[in-house]
Amino acid sequence: MSQVIRVYKEENHVELEWLVGPIPTGIMRAKEVISKFSIELETNGTFYTDSNGRELLERKRNFRSTWEVNISEPVSANYYPVTSRILIRDTTKNVEVAVLTDRAQGGSSLGEGEIELMLHRRLIHDDAFGVEEALNETAFGKGLVARGKHYVIGGTIPPVGASPSLAALERDLAQRKLLSPWTFLSPADDLTFKQWASTYKMEVNIVLS
């Protein structure tokens, strides 16, 4: 396991680049690796996850709005899909903290002021939840290696109508990270520059009207 932390002062966020794996197998039946963020906030058991990168959905710990829930597995029952961000708010302090992801993950807030995201997991035995096989993916005879980045951003929630809002800053950061360009390289030793230029577009012209 490794984790690199980078602080971007001008952009007001912290980047955590993590790498996990291969997860070793042993006498334990399951291993799950999480990243937990703990902040001194009172959230009243409420946190928010995005809906496929769009609107935020309110989640309440150990609660369902449409039926009386009997929580027998408090961890898995409070985990939700996180496509791009998960956040918590303290309405008394008027503070919000969000963690943005570069890929879909499971996430939750199992305690006051806590955010956690599932990084990697490996099961040796079937968990009896219907798949009928263990979550034990391998490549070249070894367990998988997972890597990614988390972006932590937070601050005081500005008044309604203030610009830019904290939500706008979160969306801007999420779009820049999730939609960042991919760089591809290919060999060109056997092509002259003239052949290359005639085959591939070398520049982009932008006309502003």
N, C-alpha and C positions, 0 to 999 in steps of 0.2 A: 504494500500500500504506500502511496505517496500523495502529498497535497502541497501545492504551491499557492501562496496567497499574494495577490497583487493589489495595491491600493491606488486608485485613480482619483487624485485629489480634485482635479478640475472637473471631472465627470461625476463626482460625488457617488462613487460606488466601489465595492470591493469585489474582486474576482478570485474565486477559488477553483483552481484546476486540479482535479483528482484523478487518480488511477488506482484501480482495485483488481487484483486477480493475478494468476488463477487462485481461486479460493481452495485451500487444501481440504481434503476429506479426512475424517477421523472418526472418533467414537461418537461424536455428536450427530444427531439426525439431520440437523438443518443449520445453516449459517446464513445470516442476513447482515449485510453491512449498510449502515445508515450514516448520514451526516446530520448532526443536530445543531441547531442554532438556539441559544438561550439568551433572552433579553429580559430585563426587569420590567415587565409590563403586565398589567392585569387585563386579560382579554375576555373574562367571563365565559370561558369554554367555547368561544366563537373564533373561527378563522375563515379564510376565503380562498377558493381555488378558481382558476379560470375555466371557462367552458370552451375548450378547443381553441384557446388563444384569443377568445373574444370577451364576452361579459364575465363578470365575477359572480360566483355562486356562494351564498352563505352556508357554512357548515357549522353545526353545533355538536360538540363532543357528547357522545352517548345519547343522541336525540334524533328522532325522526318526526317530521311535521305531520305525517298522515297516518301514523299508527303508533301504538304503545310498543316500544321496543324493549326487548329483553336481551341485554348485552351479555353474551357468554364468552366472547373473545374480544376484549376491549381494544386490542391493538388493531387487528385486521378489520374490525367493524368500523373503525374511525379513519381508515385509510381511503383516500380518494385519488382519482387520476389528476395529475398535474401536467398539463401540456406545455405551459410557458411560465406560470408564476403561481406562488402561494404567498399569502400575507396574513399578518395579524395586526390588530389595532387596539390601542388603549384610548378609549374615549374620554377618560378622566385627564390623562396627560396630553391628549390630542396628538398622539404619536403613532406612526405607522411604519412597519418594517416588512419588506417584501424580499423574497428570494426568487430569482428568475432562473429558469433551467434552459439548457440548450437542446434538450430532448424530452420526450414524455417520460414521466416517472410517477411512482406512487408517493404520496405525501400526506402529512397529518400534523396536528398540534395536539399532542397527548398530555400536555401540561401547560399551566399558565406561562405565557411568554415564551413558549417553545415552538419551533418549527423543525420538522424532520423530513428528510427525503430518502427514499430507498435507492442506494447506489447499485448494489449487486446482491444476488442471492444464489445459493446452490443447495438443493435438497437431495439427500441420498435415498430417501424413501418416499413413496407416494403419500401425499397428504390427505387422500381420501375425499377430495373435493370434486371428483368427477372426471379428471383428466386421465386417471388410471395409469400414470407414469410419473416417475420422479422428475423434478425440474433440475436435471443434471446434464446440461448441454456441454459438449466438449468440442475441441478443434485440435486436430493432430495429436490426439491422445491426452490432451490436457484440458483443464477447465478454461472457460472463457475469461478474457481480460476486458474489463469495462473502463472507459475513461470519458470524462466530460468536464463541464464547467458550470459553476453556480455564480450568480451575480447578486450581491446583497446591496439593496438600496433602501434608504429610510429617512425619516425626518419628521418634522412637525407638519401636521396636516394644515394646509393654508385655508383661509376662509373661502366660502363658496363664491365663485366668480373670479378668484385670484388666478393670475396667469404667470408662469405655467403651474398647473396643479401638480401634486405629487403623483397622481394617477397618470397624468400626461407624460411626466418624466419616466415613469415605469414603462408605459407603452412605447415611448420612443426608444428606450434602451432595449426592450424586448424585440422590437422590429429590427434594430440595427444588428443585434446578435443573431437572431433567428434567420434573418434574410440576408446575412452577410454574403458577399460573392465568394464563389469557390474558384481557386486558381488551379488550372490544369497545365501540365508541361508535357510536351511530346518531342521526340528526337527530330532534329532537322539537319543533321549532318550531310545528308545526301541531297539536299535542296539548296540551290543558290537563292540569294535574297530576292532576285527578280521572280523566280518561280514561286517562292513563298508568298510574295506580295500579290501575285496574280491569282493565287489560290485562296488566300485568307484575307479578310477585311482587317486592315491595319489600324484604322482609326474610327472614331465615332463623332459625327458632326451633330451638335445640338443647336437647334434654332429656337430662340426665345422670342415669343411674340407678345 
